[in-house]
Amino acid sequence: MRTEKQIELISKHYKDQISVFSGEPHLMVWTEKGTGFVSVKEMSQNKFDEFLKVALKREEKANNEVKLKQICADFGVLEILQSTAQWRDSIKSLLTLFSFALLPTRLVELEKELERAALSFDHQ
């Protein structure tokens, strides 16, 4: 069942591919038949699931990024975080990235802070 919340999330993260016709959001989709606009509510379940998966991943990344920027600024590693879009699929990967710049004791403190921030990695 498609919820309004899911449709809004897809619309939010596909602004460049969406248009509104008759009051409903339509996405530009590429299928074996060609390219065209399809109502988000009426598109095939496979296409809907593809768009939703990416939208959930983008939303999770955006939420994590807000938390990460503040924590990284506090630990003096914000520049390292901003130098790459990688290393964001788990706390372990973040710690690996920052291990090149922080002493082990400071890395342990950072790990505790990252855990306290309740970052989400469900859609990575």
N, C-alpha and C positions, 0 to 999 in steps of 0.2 A: 504494500500500500504506500503510495507516494503522499508524503505530508507537505503541507504548505511550507514548513520549516526547511525541508529538503529542497524544495523548489526555489525558495528564497536564497538558500546557500549556493545553489548552482548559479542562479542569476547574479549573485554577488561576485562570484569568482570567474565568471565568463562574460564580463561586461562588454568586451570587445567582439563577442560573437553572438550577442543577443539583441533581439528587436521585439517590440510589443505590437502584436496584431490583435485586434478585437479584445483588448484588455488582458491578453494572456502572453506570457513570455514565450518566445520562439527562439531556438538555438540553430545556428548554422551547423549542419551535420554533413559528414561525408559518408556516403554509403556506396555499395556496389552499383547502384543505379545513378549515382551522381551526387551533386551538392545541392542543398536547399535548406530552407527554414522548416523546422518541425516544432510543434508545440511541445513544451517540456512535459506537460501532463499526458500527452498522447504518444510520445516517442516509444520505441520498443524498449522492453525492460533491459535488454543488454546495453543499449546506448545510454539509457538513464543511469544504469549502474556504473558505467564508465565515467560519465560526467560527475556523478555523486562521489565516486572514489577520489577523483582528483580534487574536487571541491573540498572534501573533508581533509585531505592532506594539506591543501593550501591554508585552510582555516587553522588547523593544528599548528602549522609552521608559523603563521602570523601571530598566534597566541603565544607560542614558545619564544618567538623572537623578542617580543615586548619584555618578557621576564628575563631572557638571557642578556639583553642589552644592559639592563640595570645591574645585574649580578656581575657581568664582565667589567663594567665600568668600575664597580667597587673593588674588583680584584686586579685592575690595571691590565686587563687582557682584551679590552673592547676592540682595539685595533686588529688584533689577531682574528677575532670573531668576524669582523667586517671585511677581512681580506679574502674570505672564501665563503662559498655557499654550501660547502661540504661539511662533514663532521657534525651532523645534526640528527643522526638517526637513533642516538641513545646517549645516556649520560656517560657511558664508557667511552664512546667516540669523542665526546666533548673533552673528557679528561685527557685522552690521548693527545688531542690537539694542544691543550694548554700545558701539558707536561713538559713541552719544550721551553716554556717560559717561566714556570713557577717551581719553587722549591717543593720537595715532597710534603713538608708540613703544611705549606700553603695550599697544595693540591688537595689534601685531605679536608681542609676547611672549605674549599670550593666545592668538593663533592657533597658535603653536608648541606651547603647552601643550595646547590642544584636540586638535591632531594627534597629539601624544604619547599622549594618553589613549585613542586608538583607539576613538572613538565610532563607533557603527554607525548607518547611515541606510538600510539595505537594505529596510526594510519601511514606510517613510514614505509 
